[in-house]
Amino acid sequence: MATLAEKQAELVVAKDALNAARLAQSYGQGDRSLQRANLATLEAHVSRIAREVDELTAAGLGARTPFAVTATWQ
């Protein structure tokens, strides 16, 4: 399993890639063409990594089951 620092670094790289893809444009010349990356796939990738960073952060703060709500009855 990756460390929090590794996941944070991966998130930075993924966000940079997403921003670059948003700026890229599709164009063609002759028999060559370049198309924009699949933004939905990149956005899902960034969301997944961000969730993993949040879970690792929560676990580091002592959460036993990050993002799970548990009820207590008194």
N, C-alpha and C positions, 0 to 999 in steps of 0.2 A: 504494500500500500504506500502511496506517495505521502510525503510529509506536507504540512501546511505551506511551508515556504515553496516547495516544488509546485504545488497546485496554484499558489498565488502567482508565481512566475508564468505558469502555463496560461493562466487567465489573462495576464497582460499580453502575451503573444497572441492569444485567440482574439482579444478585443482589437488589437492592432490589425490583424488579418481581416476582421469584419469591417473595420473602418476603411481599410484599403479597398476592399471589395465594393463597398458602398460608393466609393469615388470612381471606381473603374467604369469604363464605358465599353459597350460592344461596338465593334466596327469590322468591316471587311474590306479587303482589297484583292482583286483578282480571285484566285482560288484559296486565299488564306483568310481566316477570320478569327476573331477573338471575342469570346462571350463572357459576360459577367458571371461571376461565381454564383452558386445557388445560395442566396442570402438566407433563406429559411433554414437551410442545413447549418450554415455558420452561426446563425442566431441560436439555434437549438444547442449547438456545441458550446457556445459561450454560456448559455443558461445552465447547462449541465455542470460545467466547471465551476461556475459561480455557486451553485448549490453545494458542490463538494467542498468548496472553500468554506462556506457557511457551516456545513456539518463538522468539518475538522476544527473550526474555530469554537463551535459549541462544545465539541468533545473535549477540547483543550481547556475549556472553562468548567468542566466537570459534568456536563450533561451526559446522562447514560444513554438516552435515546433522543438524539437531536431531532427537532421538528415533530416529535410525538407528544400529543397532549395526554396527560394522565390526570384522572380525577381522583380526588381524595374525599372520603366521606367522614364526617365527624359526628 
